[in-house]
Amino acid sequence: MPNGHGGGPVMSPLARVLAIFHAPTKVFGDVDRGSPWWEPWIAVSLINMITAYLIIPINIRLFELNPQGFSAEDVSRGLESMQALHMKYLGVYTAPFSVLFAAMVFSSVSYVVVGVLSDRPDFKKHLTVYLYSSVIVSMGILLSNLIVRWNGVENIQSIGDAVAPLGPAAFVQPGQKIWFAVLSTLDVFSVWSYVLFGLGVMYVFDLTRRGALLTVLPYWLLAVLIALVGARLGGAP
């Protein structure tokens, strides 16, 4: 493992974002050289803003179907509120802040391990590694919602129709919410991002594979917890 990299970043911001797909060690080399955390934050925010825009009609359609069993009056008021301009695009406006908040939480949880195991812990670098790995999982979420939109919002008849799992959750039977929640954190893009996150902390902080695994574990467990809460609140088929 490299024990620090001399000089400054060698790639451009756009090149780093693209290279996370095919040359991640080059990206993590630049992270170790001090590439700023806000560059991947902007990239992830833009992806999430697009996703937030795409799911607007999906959310409206689900509310119309009323799986929670609200009264007709409540549904009417809710739809009116969702169609209001300031509320309709709220998810788009707030996506950058949501991304930053999630990044701080997930990075803080996993940084505990880095702080114990690494001789040169650095939270900004850790946050940057997390954000670059988040580019992958954000693209997976975007692709999933593109599939739902491609299938047609008008064809959504249940919560199950409003999701397009890209992993083992696709084989879960309707009603098995716990299994769906857990397996939804193990789709192709999520696992890819976990691997990149582990590779990143190995490369930047000189961790062993075991240390990287211990760093990724709390990240995954927190993702599972959030998925289970979402399922409990009715966000799973």
Secondary structure, DSSP 4 states (H G I P E B T S, - for coil): --S---SS--S-HHHHHHHTTT-HHHHHHHHHTT--THHHHHHHHHHHHHHHHHTHHHHHHHHHH-TT---HHHHHHHHHHHHSHHHHTHHHHHHHHHHHHHHHHHHHHHHHHHHHH-SS--HHHHHHHHHHHHHHHHHHHHHHHHHHHHH-GGG--SGGGG---SSGGGGSPTT-HHHHHHHHTTSHHHHHHHHHHHHHHHHHH---HHHHHHHHHHHHHHHHHHHHHHHHTT---
